[in-house]
């Protein structure tokens, strides 16, 4: 067992199969958050996750949580909400607002891992067309959303937030619909939680995840489908 130290100038990563079992998935330490290194990481099933008092840590856990688009499940109560809600959805209209919303601590947490360095890095990814956001609005007030990185037909979800009930779930529904419409394959949820499982997410082995990722990388979703736009989501489209 060993933890790999990344070179400051070489953006390559060790094979994810060398990640530690405990803590689960920790693969490497160091490097930087340059656009090139981040894109290389996501293309190999690796993502950064670290706190302010920690060095830069890179992970590839086993098992991995994913959401196949066809498995996305909406409860009857949420379908009823979807038919009546006045909330509206947009794509890439306010990436900065979404990532800022995701930095706010949850009720059950005292802090956030999305520190200033991460914010700067993902804003750079967004400006280069690699990172995207789904926003939920109550009139002109941002009340929820999510953001992540697109790798072919795989959307690597990073974080979501809401300040109104069901807003983050609505953002996820919008993402699923948009990916389905344009030939996407699945969402990488990284780490399992009960909320995601209730919506259809599941755990698969790292090896299977990497095979699915390789297949998804062959999918070419046109860049123009991520231009800032309104997203008209109807409950029967899911």
N, C-alpha and C positions, 0 to 999 in steps of 0.2 A: 504494500500500500504506500502510495506517495502522492503528494500534492505538487502539481506542476507550477513552476514560476514562469510567467510569460515574459518574453523579451519586449523591451520598449519599442523596438523597430520592426519586429517580425510579427505579423498579425495572425499567423497560423495557430491552431489549437491542437492539443493532443486528441486522440480518438476518445469519444465519449465513453467507450467501454472501460476506460481507465478511471472513471469517476469513483469516488469513495462510496462505500456502503453506509458509512456513518461519519459525518452527517450525510444523509442520502443525496447523492448527486453532485457533491462538491468536486470539481474537476481541476480548477486552476486558480491562481492568484496573480494579481498584478496586471500589467499592460495598461491600456487606457480605454477611453470611451469614444474613440474616433469613429466616424461613420463607417470607414472601411472595416475596422475590427468588429464593430457591432453587426454589420451585414454578414460578414464571414461567420460570426458566431451563430446567428439565427439560421443560416443556411446549413449548419451542421448540428442543429438541435441543442444549442447552448445559449444560455442567457445570463446576464449579470443580475446580481441581487446581493446587496450589502447595506449595512447601516452606517451612519455617520462616523462611528468610532471604529470601523473595521476597514481593512484594505479592500481593494476591488476584488470581489469573488465571482467566479463563473461556475454555472451549474448545468447539469443534465441528469435529472432524477430518473429513477427506475423504481416503480412504474411511473408512467407519464399520464396526465389527465388530458383527454381530448373530447371534443364534441363533433361527431359526424353530423353534417347538416341535416341529413334525413332523420336523425334521432332526436332533433330538438322538439321538446314537448312543452306545450302550454296547457295549464290547468283550465278547467271550465270557467273558473272565476276570473282568470286573467283574460281569457277570450272575451268574456263579457266586458271587462274593463277596456279592452282594445277597441271594441265596437263603439264605446261611448266617450272615450277620453278626448279632451280638447288639446292634449299635448301633441306637439309636432316634432318631427325628426329631420335632421340635416346631416350631411356628410362633409367633413373638413371645412366647416364654416368657422369653427372656433377651437382649433386644436389647443391653443394655449390655455383657454378657459377650462377645457376638459382635464388637461394634465394638472392644472392648479387645483381643480376640484378633487382630483384623486390624491393630492398631497394632504388633504385634511384628514386628521386621525378619525378612525371609526369610533363608535361609542364604546367598543370593547377593547380599544387599543390606545396606547399613550403616545404613539408617535407614528412616523411613516418612513419607509425606506426610499421614497422618491425625494432625494435630496437635490440641492441646486445643481450639482454636477450631472445627475441623471436628467433633470429638466432640460438643461442646456443640450445634452447629447440627443435627446429624443426630439427636441425642437429642430435640431440640425437634420435628423433623419426625416422629419416631416417636410422641411424645406427642400430636401433632395428627392421627395416623392416616395419614400420608403415607409413612412409611418402615417397612419390615418386615424381619424377620430369619427365617432358617431355622437351627435349631440341631441339632447332632448330639451325642448323649450316649453315653457308656460308663457305664452305670448312672447315677450322679448327677454325673459329671464331664463338663464341656463339652469336647469334643475337636475340634470343627469347626463351621463355619457360614458364612453369607454374609448380606449385607444390601444393600438398595437402595431405590429410590423407585418407587412404582407410578404410572404415568400412563395411565389408562384400561386398555387391555389390554396395555400395554408395561411390563415390569419393567426399570427402569434399574439394572443391577447396579453396585455400587460397589466391593466388595471381598469376599474370602473368605479363610478360613484353615483350617488343620488341624494337629493335633498327633498324629494317628494316621493311618496310611495309608488312602487312599480317603475320608477323612471329608469333605473339601470337595467331591469328586465326588458323594458321596452327598447332600450338601446341595443341589447343583445338580439332581440327579435329582429330589429332593423338590420343588424349586421348579417344575421343568418339569411334573411330575405335577399339582401343585396348580393351576397356571395352566391347563393343559389341561382339568382338571375343571370350572373355573369360567369358561371362555370367553376366557382370555387369548390373545394372539396371538404375541408374540415377546419375547425378552430383548435389551436393549441392552447389549452387552459393551464398548462404547466403543472400546478399543484391541485389536488382534489379538495373540494369542500362540499358540504351537504347541499348547499344552494345550487351549485352547478350540477350535481348528481340529480337533483329534483327536476332539472331542465333537460336531462338526457345525456349528460356527460358521463364518461366511463374511464376506467384505468386500463391502459395497455402496457406491455413491456416496452422498455426503451428500444430494444431491437426492432420491434414491430413499428413503433413510432418513427424511427429513423427510416424504415422502408417506406412508410406512408409519406414521409416528408420528401424522400427522393422522387417518388411518383408525383407528388404535388408540385414539385419544382419544374416539371415539364409543362405545367399549365401556364398559359400566358393570358392573364387578365389585362385588357387594354388600360393604359394609364388614364385615358380620358374618363373612365367610369368612376374615378376617384376625384374628379373635379368638384369644387364646392357646389352643393346642390341640395334641394329639398328632397326628402325621401317619403314618398306616399305609400304607406304600409296599410294594407287591408287585412283584416283578420283571417280571411279565407286564402290568403296567399302563402300561409305557412302550413 
